[in-house]
Amino acid sequence: MDDSAASSGGCDVVVTVGTSKLAEADPSIVSKIESVINRAYSHSMADELMPGQVYRRVSRGDVIHRLGMGDDGLRANRVLHLAWRGQNLVGACSSTFQPPWTPAGCGHWGLLSVLPEAQGTGVASALVRAAELRLASVCNKIQIEYEYTPGQDYSDRLLQWYEGKCGFQCPYGAPTTCTSSQFRKCFKPISETLKEQGRLHRMRMLREHTAQELREVEAEEADAPDGGCAGGGSDPSDLVGKQVIIAGLRSSRKHNGRPGVVLSFDEQRGRYAVQCNGEDGTESVLLLKPDNIELADGEDMECGSDGEEDSDEEEEGEQEGEEEEEESDDDAEGEEEEGDEGDTKSEGEGEEEASAGPDRATR
């Protein structure tokens, strides 16, 4: 998914968000990302390293973990932006909506890395634009950090770029003239114009995401075999008015196990209209294939049968269906609580970037 396309100053850079699918499609991409980031950091620290020494800012496992964060799409808190010139990876940068070390409503970008041979060609600017556009959709301001050493050429360039061109301000004022390194934490408010652009960008991404999900659902329906009516009979219309259980849905699994009532059968589309209740008690009607409904307990008449239903058994089946629904809802609530705990742990991983991220960022 394209995150943004930058084309200012002759720069033909496209920025995307990395995901696990990217690594599955191209297993070599993990090593390429690792190389870009580590080469960029090593270049910035050349004065402090031995000749030929490489500073390992990230490992292969780090890259895989960061790509996995992008799998949550628009729900992701933290993602890894990748900069491409043609088919060549030339840079990377991370952005986070709400890290644990920033004030509420303050986003963050860091790990800004550009291949040494691509520096000064607009790659860093394209990455920053993409990161800040994403953050502008939900945040009010942005925080970055870097390490500044007076008298060091590279530190002076960072100071001029971050607190000059990028517009960040350090609440502690200008750097001191002492010779020791200083950790500078800087902030920048997000303009109303950029907020509007960010929200529009996010809505477009949401539209693209929804369209992709719809295509996947339609593909599943097209691939699923059409069966006869539930119960093995010959006349699907005999299920109208019957109590059924929804089963076998892959894209809308939350409905599986819920009881419903067959309202009608569309012969042209081969679908049953089934009315069921959601978790909040609201009624909804689903169009389901025969393979996705099963007769509820107590419904002993198969399709094509001329027999009458026993009213006592029908009542008993409805009660059992309600009990199954309650148990299903309890299980679902438990799974959601566990998922929230897992999300909290993954978001906390980013703390390392506060002390070692943009302090060596390359342009």
Backbone torsions as a table, in degrees:
resi	resn	phi	psi	omega
1	MET	NA	125.5	177.4
2	ASP	-68.4	130.5	176.1
3	ASP	-88.5	-40.3	174.7
4	SER	-169.1	159.3	175.0
5	ALA	-121.0	119.8	-177.7
6	ALA	-104.7	137.2	-178.9
7	SER	-146.6	38.6	-180.0
8	SER	-96.4	144.9	176.8
9	GLY	62.9	31.3	178.8
10	GLY	79.0	9.2	-177.8
11	CYS	-87.1	121.7	-179.8
12	ASP	-106.3	57.7	-175.7
13	VAL	-102.4	134.3	174.1
14	VAL	-112.8	132.0	-179.1
15	VAL	-111.1	129.0	178.4
16	THR	-123.5	169.3	174.7
17	VAL	-101.1	126.1	-178.9
18	GLY	-74.3	142.9	177.5
19	THR	-139.4	171.3	177.1
20	SER	-65.0	-31.3	179.6
21	LYS	-61.4	-34.1	177.6
22	LEU	-61.6	-42.6	179.1
23	ALA	-69.4	-32.8	178.0
24	GLU	-68.5	-38.7	-179.9
25	ALA	-72.9	-33.7	-179.2
26	ASP	-138.0	90.4	-177.4
27	PRO	-56.9	-22.6	-177.9
28	SER	-77.0	-11.4	-174.2
29	ILE	-65.6	-31.6	-179.8
30	VAL	-61.9	-46.4	178.5
31	SER	-65.1	-35.4	179.6
32	LYS	-66.1	-43.4	178.6
33	ILE	-64.2	-44.4	178.4
34	GLU	-58.2	-42.4	-178.7
35	SER	-67.6	-43.8	-178.9
36	VAL	-59.7	-48.3	-177.3
37	ILE	-66.2	-47.3	-177.2
38	ASN	-68.9	-35.4	176.7
39	ARG	-66.7	-39.3	-180.0
40	ALA	-64.7	-44.8	180.0
41	TYR	-67.8	-38.8	179.0
42	SER	-63.9	-38.6	178.9
43	HIS	-63.6	-39.8	-179.1
44	SER	-72.1	-21.9	-177.6
45	MET	-107.2	19.6	-174.6
46	ALA	-54.6	-36.1	-178.8
47	ASP	-69.8	-18.5	-176.5
48	GLU	-104.3	-7.9	-176.9
49	LEU	-106.2	157.3	174.0
50	MET	-71.4	153.7	178.2
51	PRO	-54.6	127.0	-179.5
52	GLY	83.6	-7.4	-179.1
53	GLN	-74.9	141.3	-179.6
54	VAL	-113.2	129.5	176.3
55	TYR	-87.0	119.8	-177.2
56	ARG	-92.4	90.6	178.0
57	ARG	-71.9	-37.1	178.6
58	VAL	-131.7	156.0	174.8
59	SER	-108.6	174.0	177.6
60	ARG	-60.0	-41.4	179.0
61	GLY	-63.6	-38.1	177.3
62	ASP	-59.7	-45.1	-177.6
63	VAL	-64.0	-44.4	179.6
64	ILE	-60.7	-41.6	179.0
65	HIS	-64.3	-43.1	-179.5
66	ARG	-66.1	-39.1	176.6
67	LEU	-62.6	-39.5	-180.0
68	GLY	-62.1	-30.1	178.7
69	MET	-62.9	-29.8	179.9
70	GLY	-74.3	-10.1	-178.6
71	ASP	-65.8	-20.3	179.7
72	ASP	-78.9	0.1	175.5
73	GLY	59.9	-130.0	-178.3
74	LEU	-67.6	-18.3	179.1
75	ARG	-83.5	-9.3	-175.8
76	ALA	-65.9	135.7	175.3
77	ASN	-80.4	-40.6	-176.4
78	ARG	-129.4	137.0	179.4
79	VAL	-136.7	165.5	176.0
80	LEU	-111.5	114.7	176.7
81	HIS	-83.5	139.6	179.7
82	LEU	-122.2	131.5	-179.5
83	ALA	-102.5	130.7	-177.4
84	TRP	-123.8	139.5	168.4
85	ARG	-119.0	104.2	-170.4
86	GLY	67.5	-127.8	178.1
87	GLN	-95.4	4.2	-174.3
88	ASN	-100.0	129.8	175.0
89	LEU	-78.0	124.0	-175.3
90	VAL	-122.2	-7.7	-179.6
91	GLY	-171.3	170.6	-179.8
92	ALA	-154.0	159.2	-179.7
93	CYS	-164.7	148.0	176.9
94	SER	-109.4	153.6	172.1
95	SER	-140.0	143.8	-176.2
96	THR	-135.7	129.4	179.6
97	PHE	-64.3	-47.9	-177.2
98	GLN	-145.6	88.0	174.7
99	PRO	-71.5	161.2	179.2
100	PRO	-72.5	-10.8	-175.5
101	TRP	-105.8	4.8	178.6
102	THR	-111.0	157.9	177.4
103	PRO	-62.5	162.0	179.0
104	ALA	-59.2	135.4	179.6
105	GLY	79.4	6.7	-178.3
106	CYS	-109.2	114.7	177.3
107	GLY	-82.7	-179.3	-175.0
108	HIS	-152.7	139.8	166.1
109	TRP	-128.6	152.1	-177.1
110	GLY	-167.4	-167.3	-178.3
111	LEU	56.9	28.4	-177.0
112	LEU	-65.3	116.5	-173.4
113	SER	-138.4	130.8	177.9
114	VAL	-134.2	137.7	177.0
115	LEU	-53.3	138.7	-178.3
116	PRO	-52.1	-40.5	-177.0
117	GLU	-74.7	-12.8	-179.8
118	ALA	-104.0	-0.7	-178.9
119	GLN	-70.7	144.0	-178.8
120	GLY	83.4	9.6	-178.4
121	THR	-114.6	12.3	176.9
122	GLY	96.3	1.7	-178.2
123	VAL	-67.5	-47.2	-179.4
124	ALA	-61.6	-40.7	179.3
125	SER	-62.6	-39.7	178.9
126	ALA	-65.3	-41.2	178.7
127	LEU	-64.8	-43.5	-179.7
128	VAL	-64.6	-41.2	178.1
129	ARG	-60.5	-43.3	-179.7
130	ALA	-64.9	-44.0	-179.3
131	ALA	-64.4	-44.7	-177.1
132	GLU	-72.6	-30.8	175.1
133	LEU	-64.9	-41.5	177.7
134	ARG	-64.4	-46.6	-178.2
135	LEU	-65.4	-32.5	-177.0
136	ALA	-64.9	-18.1	-178.3
137	SER	-72.1	-20.3	-177.7
138	VAL	-138.3	-12.0	-173.9
139	CYS	-106.0	163.2	177.3
140	ASN	-103.3	-26.4	177.8
141	LYS	-152.2	172.9	-175.2
142	ILE	-131.3	143.5	177.6
143	GLN	-118.9	140.0	170.6
144	ILE	-135.8	163.0	176.8
145	GLU	-138.2	150.8	173.7
146	TYR	-157.8	163.3	-179.6
147	GLU	-101.6	129.2	-177.6
148	TYR	-119.5	130.8	176.4
149	THR	-120.7	115.3	-178.9
150	PRO	-56.5	137.4	177.6
151	GLY	86.2	-6.0	179.8
152	GLN	-94.4	125.3	-175.6
153	ASP	-56.9	-44.5	-177.7
154	TYR	-63.8	-41.3	178.5
155	SER	-63.9	-38.7	178.4
156	ASP	-63.8	-37.4	178.5
157	ARG	-67.5	-39.3	177.0
158	LEU	-62.8	-44.7	179.5
159	LEU	-58.1	-46.2	-178.6
160	GLN	-66.7	-34.3	-177.2
161	TRP	-78.4	-51.5	-177.5
162	TYR	-67.0	-51.5	-173.9
163	GLU	-94.3	2.6	175.4
164	GLY	-112.5	-83.7	-175.8
165	LYS	-61.5	-43.2	-176.7
166	CYS	-78.6	-16.3	174.4
167	GLY	82.9	16.6	178.4
168	PHE	-82.1	152.3	178.9
169	GLN	-130.0	138.5	177.0
170	CYS	-95.0	127.2	-178.3
171	PRO	-65.2	-14.0	-179.7
172	TYR	-91.2	3.2	178.5
173	GLY	85.0	-162.4	-177.6
174	ALA	-68.7	156.7	178.2
175	PRO	-62.1	150.9	175.9
176	THR	-77.5	164.8	-177.3
177	THR	-91.1	4.8	178.8
178	CYS	-67.5	162.3	-174.8
179	THR	-85.4	-11.6	-177.1
180	SER	-78.0	156.1	178.8
181	SER	-69.4	146.5	-178.6
182	GLN	-126.5	133.6	177.6
183	PHE	-89.9	116.4	-175.7
184	ARG	-109.6	120.9	176.8
185	LYS	-103.4	120.1	-172.5
186	CYS	-123.3	153.3	-178.1
187	PHE	-131.1	156.5	175.3
188	LYS	-147.0	125.5	175.8
189	PRO	-70.7	148.1	178.2
190	ILE	-90.2	126.3	-178.1
191	SER	-68.5	156.3	178.6
192	GLU	-62.7	-35.0	178.5
193	THR	-62.7	-45.3	179.7
194	LEU	-67.8	-34.1	176.9
195	LYS	-61.0	-44.1	178.5
196	GLU	-63.1	-42.1	178.2
197	GLN	-64.1	-39.0	179.4
198	GLY	-65.4	-42.5	179.0
199	ARG	-65.5	-41.0	177.6
200	LEU	-63.2	-42.4	178.3
201	HIS	-61.4	-42.5	-179.2
202	ARG	-65.9	-39.7	178.9
203	MET	-65.4	-37.0	176.9
204	ARG	-65.7	-40.8	176.5
205	MET	-63.2	-37.4	178.3
206	LEU	-65.0	-41.7	178.3
207	ARG	-62.4	-42.9	178.8
208	GLU	-64.4	-41.6	179.8
209	HIS	-63.7	-43.6	-179.6
210	THR	-65.1	-41.0	178.6
211	ALA	-63.1	-37.8	178.6
212	GLN	-67.0	-42.3	177.6
213	GLU	-62.1	-40.1	179.1
214	LEU	-63.1	-41.3	178.0
215	ARG	-62.9	-38.0	179.7
216	GLU	-67.7	-39.7	178.8
217	VAL	-65.4	-43.9	-179.8
218	GLU	-64.4	-35.3	178.2
219	ALA	-67.3	-38.8	177.4
220	GLU	-63.0	-42.3	-179.7
221	GLU	-66.0	-37.7	-179.8
222	ALA	-68.4	-33.8	-178.5
223	ASP	-80.7	-24.1	-176.4
224	ALA	-70.0	137.0	179.7
225	PRO	-71.2	141.1	174.4
226	ASP	-83.8	125.8	178.8
227	GLY	-108.7	-176.8	174.1
228	GLY	-80.0	-160.5	-180.0
229	CYS	-78.2	155.5	179.1
230	ALA	-60.0	136.7	-179.7
231	GLY	100.0	-11.2	172.2
232	GLY	89.7	7.2	-179.2
233	GLY	-80.1	-174.5	-173.8
234	SER	-106.4	-20.1	-176.1
235	ASP	-113.6	102.4	-177.3
236	PRO	-59.1	-29.2	-176.8
237	SER	-66.8	-16.5	178.8
238	ASP	-67.8	-13.4	179.1
239	LEU	-83.8	-10.2	-178.8
240	VAL	-59.8	129.7	-178.4
241	GLY	88.8	-4.4	-177.8
242	LYS	-84.4	151.1	172.0
243	GLN	-82.7	127.6	-179.0
244	VAL	-131.7	167.8	175.0
245	ILE	-117.9	131.1	179.7
246	ILE	-78.9	135.8	-176.0
247	ALA	-153.0	154.3	170.3
248	GLY	78.3	10.5	177.6
249	LEU	-75.8	136.6	-179.3
250	ARG	-101.2	-39.1	-177.8
251	SER	-88.9	-19.6	179.0
252	SER	-127.6	60.1	-173.2
253	ARG	-61.9	-22.2	-177.0
254	LYS	-61.9	-21.8	-179.6
255	HIS	-84.5	-17.6	-178.0
256	ASN	-59.6	134.7	179.3
257	GLY	90.3	-8.0	-178.6
258	ARG	-83.7	142.6	176.4
259	PRO	-79.1	154.7	177.4
260	GLY	-155.9	175.6	179.0
261	VAL	-124.0	130.8	179.0
262	VAL	-75.1	121.4	-179.4
263	LEU	-92.1	-37.8	-177.3
264	SER	-165.6	172.2	176.8
265	PHE	-130.4	125.9	178.6
266	ASP	-93.0	104.4	-176.0
267	GLU	-65.9	-35.1	-177.4
268	GLN	-66.2	-40.7	-178.9
269	ARG	-95.2	-12.5	-178.5
270	GLY	68.0	36.9	-176.3
271	ARG	-125.2	145.3	171.4
272	TYR	-95.7	138.2	169.9
273	ALA	-91.0	114.6	-175.4
274	VAL	-117.9	125.6	177.5
275	GLN	-93.0	129.5	178.8
276	CYS	-142.2	166.1	178.8
277	ASN	-102.8	137.5	176.6
278	GLY	-81.8	-178.9	-179.1
279	GLU	-63.3	-29.5	-179.7
280	ASP	-90.0	6.9	177.2
281	GLY	90.1	-6.7	-179.5
282	THR	-77.1	145.6	-179.4
283	GLU	-85.5	145.0	175.5
284	SER	-144.1	156.6	179.6
285	VAL	-117.5	125.2	-179.8
286	LEU	-110.8	142.0	173.0
287	LEU	-96.5	112.6	-170.7
288	LEU	-123.4	148.3	172.9
289	LYS	-75.6	159.2	178.9
290	PRO	-56.3	-33.0	-178.6
291	ASP	-69.1	-13.7	-175.9
292	ASN	-101.5	12.4	173.9
293	ILE	-133.9	146.3	176.9
294	GLU	-130.2	146.0	177.1
295	LEU	-63.3	133.5	177.4
296	ALA	-70.4	158.8	176.2
297	ASP	-58.3	135.3	-179.7
298	GLY	99.0	-15.4	176.2
299	GLU	-92.5	91.6	-171.5
300	ASP	-95.3	0.7	-179.2
301	MET	-94.5	120.4	177.3
302	GLU	-82.6	164.1	178.2
303	CYS	-59.5	138.4	179.6
304	GLY	89.7	-7.8	-179.8
305	SER	-79.5	144.0	178.7
306	ASP	-95.1	-1.4	-174.9
307	GLY	-74.0	160.3	177.0
308	GLU	-93.1	147.7	177.2
309	GLU	-74.9	147.6	174.7
310	ASP	-84.4	120.6	-173.2
311	SER	-62.9	-35.3	179.6
312	ASP	-65.1	-42.9	-179.5
313	GLU	-67.1	-35.0	-180.0
314	GLU	-65.1	-42.2	178.3
315	GLU	-62.9	-41.7	-178.3
316	GLU	-64.9	-38.4	179.3
317	GLY	-65.4	-37.3	179.2
318	GLU	-65.2	-40.4	179.8
319	GLN	-63.6	-41.3	-179.7
320	GLU	-66.5	-36.6	178.2
321	GLY	-63.3	-37.8	178.7
322	GLU	-66.4	-39.1	179.4
323	GLU	-64.3	-40.6	178.9
324	GLU	-64.0	-36.8	179.5
325	GLU	-64.5	-41.9	179.7
326	GLU	-63.1	-42.0	179.2
327	GLU	-64.6	-40.0	179.4
328	SER	-62.9	-40.9	179.6
329	ASP	-64.2	-40.4	179.4
330	ASP	-61.9	-43.7	-179.8
331	ASP	-63.2	-40.6	-178.9
332	ALA	-63.6	-39.7	178.9
333	GLU	-63.9	-37.5	179.0
334	GLY	-65.3	-39.7	179.0
335	GLU	-65.9	-38.0	179.6
336	GLU	-64.6	-39.0	179.8
337	GLU	-64.2	-40.0	179.2
338	GLU	-65.6	-38.9	180.0
339	GLY	-63.3	-38.1	179.7
340	ASP	-63.7	-39.0	179.0
341	GLU	-63.4	-39.6	-179.9
342	GLY	-64.5	-39.4	179.4
343	ASP	-61.9	-40.0	-177.9
344	THR	-62.0	-39.5	-179.4
345	LYS	-66.7	-41.7	-176.9
346	SER	-67.6	-34.8	-179.1
347	GLU	-69.6	-30.9	-178.9
348	GLY	-69.3	-16.7	-177.2
349	GLU	-59.4	-26.5	-171.3
350	GLY	-73.2	1.8	-173.8
351	GLU	-63.8	-26.1	-179.0
352	GLU	-59.8	-29.2	-174.4
353	GLU	-71.8	-22.4	-178.8
354	ALA	-65.8	-31.0	-176.7
355	SER	-104.2	-16.7	-175.8
356	ALA	-136.6	16.5	-175.9
357	GLY	-86.3	-96.6	-172.1
358	PRO	-73.5	-2.5	-179.4
359	ASP	-61.3	-24.5	177.4
360	ARG	-118.1	24.6	-177.0
361	ALA	-63.0	145.2	-178.8
362	THR	-108.5	155.4	-178.2
363	ARG	-100.6	NA	NA
